[in-house]
Amino acid sequence: MRQDVVAFRARRTRPLGRCPFNARSRRRTTSTSESGTGVKVGSIKSLLLLLLLVLSAPVAIMAESPSVIEVGKFSSETVGQAIPDGWKPLTFKKIPKLTTYELVKDGESVVVKAVSDASASGLTKEVKIDPKEFPVVQWRWKVDNLLKHSDATRKDGDDYPARLYITFEYDPDKVSFGKKLKFKAGQVIFGDIPIGAINYVWETKTPVGTIIDNAYTDFVKMVVVESGPQKIGMWIDEERNIYEDYKNAFGEEPSMINGVAIMSDTDNTKEQATAYYGDIVFQKSVKASSR
């Protein structure tokens, strides 16, 4: 997907235009049935993704347990709905063909099914989460296939069958001087954008654990949590420490999390992909609470 939201206004992981600013997870598998004056579609997608997440007022998420924040409780939704409660469509002006999303029953659980056919769009939710207090993000997903031409290092390969996108708000007290300058320059061009984003992806060949800049902007970091065909067709439970991932990726303390999105996109590679997304939660940890 060429233009994510840095980028929620950029959408997934690329800037909305070509903005200059542009760990190991525990997995449990269970089988189941550039510079230039022009603004490219890809970079627009990235920044659009980031911006769209930020443009809506942040909503604090309340959970029954003070130790857990349920961002996506898809398992309690109604089969047949296109959009889960509290979530919104994430679309991009210059990408007319949209990925379709629907709540379906898979085994005993209700999940979000995404079908992408040379298309790009996602589902987003505005949140207000302190990553230092709730550092652990858990989710589950499944893909039916990989993309032959996906390549995390290239703009024309910036597509993934499944991705979880997390954006962070701008906090001047936690940003280096150089990054502030890039951020201010980006605001002039793109308006209100997040200061950074982590994109957890299911890649085709890049090694698991790899953390690299998004092909469109270094304000978005790609974290490969699954790679290759070995787990196709299986539900995978993922767990990441978003607090540590952010520090490792950006070299600084993270600010508040202000957006979460899921997305399956194939607009760059012109391929097809089907993926499924289960519940998404943030949790406290003993280690985090002792900091």
C-alpha positions in Angstrom: 0.0 0.0 0.0 1.7 3.0 -1.1 0.6 5.6 1.1 -0.2 4.6 4.5 -1.0 7.1 7.3 2.2 8.1 8.7 1.0 7.7 8.4 -2.5 7.3 9.3 -3.0 10.2 7.3 -0.6 8.3 5.4 -2.3 5.2 6.3 -0.2 2.4 6.9 3.4 3.2 6.8 4.3 5.6 4.3 4.0 9.3 4.2 1.2 11.1 2.6 3.4 12.6 0.3 7.0 12.2 0.4 7.6 13.7 3.7 11.2 13.9 4.7 10.3 12.8 8.1 8.8 10.7 6.4 12.0 -7.8 19.5 11.0 -10.9 19.5 7.3 -11.7 19.9 6.0 -14.7 21.6 3.9 -16.6 19.1 1.6 -19.5 19.7 0.3 -21.2 16.6 -2.9 -23.1 16.6 -4.2 -24.6 13.3 -7.6 -23.7 12.1 -10.0 -24.7 9.4 12.1 11.0 -2.8 12.6 14.0 -3.2 11.0 16.0 -5.9 8.1 18.4 -6.0 5.5 15.9 -7.0 3.5 14.0 -4.3 3.1 10.3 -5.2 0.1 8.2 -4.4 2.2 5.9 -2.3 3.5 8.6 0.0 0.1 10.1 0.2 -1.2 6.8 1.4 1.3 6.7 4.2 0.7 10.2 5.4 -3.0 9.9 4.9 -3.0 6.9 7.2 -1.3 8.8 9.9 -3.4 11.9 9.5 -6.7 10.2 9.4 -5.9 8.5 12.7 -5.0 11.8 14.3 -7.8 14.0 12.9 -10.4 12.4 15.0 -10.4 13.4 18.7 -8.7 10.7 20.8 -11.1 8.5 22.7 -10.0 6.9 26.0 -10.7 3.2 26.1 -12.2 1.8 29.2 -11.9 -1.9 30.1 -13.5 -4.1 32.8 -10.1 -4.8 34.2 -7.8 -1.9 35.0 -4.9 -4.1 33.7 -6.3 -4.5 30.2 -7.5 -2.2 27.5 -9.7 -3.9 24.8 -9.1 -1.9 21.6 -10.7 -4.5 19.3 -13.2 -6.9 20.8 -14.2 -8.4 17.5 -15.2 -11.7 19.1 -18.2 -10.0 20.7 -19.4 -8.3 17.5 -22.3 -9.4 15.2 -21.5 -11.5 12.1 -22.2 -9.7 8.9 -21.3 -6.2 10.0 -18.8 -4.4 7.8 -17.3 -2.3 10.5 -16.8 -3.2 14.2 -18.3 -0.9 16.8 -16.0 2.1 17.5 -13.9 1.6 14.4 -13.9 3.7 11.2 -13.0 3.2 7.5 -9.5 4.3 6.5 -9.5 5.3 2.8 -7.2 7.3 0.5 -8.2 9.8 -2.1 -6.1 8.6 -4.9 -6.8 4.9 -4.3 -10.3 4.3 -5.5 -10.4 0.5 -5.1 -10.9 -0.5 -1.4 -10.1 -3.6 0.5 -13.3 -5.1 1.8 -13.8 -5.9 5.5 -16.5 -8.0 7.2 -17.2 -9.6 10.5 -17.4 -13.4 10.0 -17.4 -16.6 12.1 -14.2 -18.5 11.9 -14.3 -21.6 14.0 -15.9 -20.6 17.3 -14.9 -16.9 17.1 -16.1 -13.8 15.3 -13.2 -12.1 13.5 -12.6 -9.4 10.9 -12.1 -10.8 7.4 -10.2 -8.6 4.9 -10.1 -9.3 1.2 -7.7 -7.1 -0.9 -7.6 -7.2 -4.7 -5.2 -4.6 -6.1 -6.7 -2.4 -3.4 -5.9 -0.5 -0.2 -8.0 0.7 2.8 -8.1 -0.2 6.4 -10.1 0.1 9.7 -9.0 2.5 12.4 -9.8 3.4 16.0 -8.8 6.5 18.0 -7.4 5.7 21.4 -5.5 7.3 24.3 -3.1 4.8 25.7 0.1 5.3 27.7 2.6 2.7 26.3 4.7 2.9 29.4 1.7 1.9 31.6 0.3 -0.6 29.0 3.4 -1.8 27.1 2.1 -5.2 25.9 0.0 -5.4 22.8 -1.6 -8.8 22.0 -3.5 -9.8 18.9 -4.2 -12.8 16.7 -4.3 -13.0 12.9 -4.3 -15.4 10.0 -3.4 -15.1 6.3 -4.5 -17.3 3.4 -1.6 -16.3 1.2 1.5 -14.1 0.9 2.3 -11.5 -1.8 4.9 -12.6 -4.4 6.2 -9.0 -4.9 6.0 -7.6 -1.4 9.2 -5.9 -0.4 9.5 -3.8 2.8 12.5 -1.9 1.3 10.8 -0.6 -1.8 7.9 1.8 -2.4 6.5 -0.4 -5.2 6.6 -3.4 -2.8 5.0 -1.7 0.3 2.0 -4.1 0.4 1.2 -6.7 3.1 -1.5 -9.3 3.5 -1.9 -8.2 7.1 -0.6 -5.4 9.3 -1.3 -3.8 12.7 -0.6 -0.1 12.7 0.0 1.9 15.9 0.5 5.7 15.9 1.9 8.1 18.5 1.0 11.7 19.3 3.4 14.6 19.2 5.0 15.4 22.6 7.8 18.1 22.2 9.3 17.0 25.6 10.1 13.5 24.2 11.4 14.4 20.7 14.9 15.3 19.7 15.7 18.7 18.1 16.3 17.2 14.7 13.1 15.3 14.7 11.2 18.4 15.8 12.4 20.2 12.8 11.3 17.4 10.4 8.0 17.2 12.2 7.4 20.9 11.9 8.3 20.8 8.2 5.8 18.0 7.7 3.1 19.9 9.5 3.5 22.7 7.0 2.9 20.4 4.1 0.5 17.8 5.6 -1.2 19.4 8.6 -1.7 17.6 11.9 0.3 14.3 11.7 1.6 11.8 14.3 5.2 12.0 15.4 5.7 8.3 14.7 4.2 4.9 14.1 5.0 1.3 14.5 3.8 -1.1 11.8 3.7 -4.8 12.7 3.6 -6.7 9.4 3.4 -10.2 8.0 6.1 -10.2 5.3 7.1 -12.5 2.5 10.8 -12.9 2.9 12.3 -10.4 5.4 13.5 -12.1 8.5 11.3 -12.1 11.6 12.5 -9.5 14.1 13.7 -7.0 11.4 13.0 -3.4 12.2 13.4 -1.0 9.2 12.3 2.4 8.0 9.1 2.5 6.0 9.9 2.8 2.3 8.2 6.2 2.3 9.1 7.8 5.6 11.4 7.3 8.6 8.6 8.5 10.8 7.2 5.0 10.4 9.1 1.8 11.4 8.2 -1.6 10.0 8.5 -4.5 12.5 8.4 -7.9 10.9 6.6 -10.3 13.2 5.8 -13.1 10.7 7.5 -14.0 7.5 7.3 -16.7 4.9 4.7 -19.4 4.1 5.2 -21.8 7.0 2.2 -20.5 9.0 -0.3 -19.7 6.2 -3.8 -20.8 7.1 -3.0 -20.9 10.8 -4.2 -18.5 13.6 -1.1 -16.9 15.2 -1.2 -15.3 18.6 1.2 -12.4 18.7 2.5 -10.4 21.7 4.8 -7.4 21.5 6.2 -4.9 23.9 5.3 -1.7 22.1 7.2 0.4 24.6 10.4 -1.4 24.0 9.8 -1.7 20.2 9.4 2.1 20.0 12.6 2.7 21.9 14.5 0.2 19.8 13.1 1.6 16.6 13.3 5.4 17.3 15.9 5.6 20.0 13.7 7.7 22.3 10.8 7.5 24.8 7.4 7.0 23.1 4.6 9.5 23.6 0.9 8.6 24.0 -0.6 6.1 21.6 -3.4 7.8 19.7 -4.4 5.4 17.0 -4.7 1.7 16.1 -5.5 0.3 12.7 -5.6 -3.0 10.8 -5.0 -3.1 7.1 -4.5 -5.5 4.2 -3.3 -3.8 1.0 -2.2 -4.9 -2.4 -2.5 -1.6 -4.4 1.2 -1.5 -5.3 1.8 -5.1 -6.2 -1.6 -5.5 -7.9 -2.0 -8.9 -6.2 -4.7 -10.5 -4.1 -4.7 -11.3 -0.4 -7.1 -12.6 2.3 -6.5 -12.1 6.0 -8.3 -12.4 9.3 -7.9 -10.3 12.4 -8.9 -11.4 16.0 -9.1 -9.4 19.2 -6.6 -6.6 20.0 -5.7 -5.7 23.6 -3.1 -3.7 25.5 -2.0 -4.9 28.9 0.1 -3.8 31.8 3.1 -5.8 32.8 4.9 -6.3 36.1 8.1 -5.0 34.6 6.4 -1.9 33.2 4.6 -1.1 36.5 7.9 -1.2 38.4 9.5 1.5 36.2 
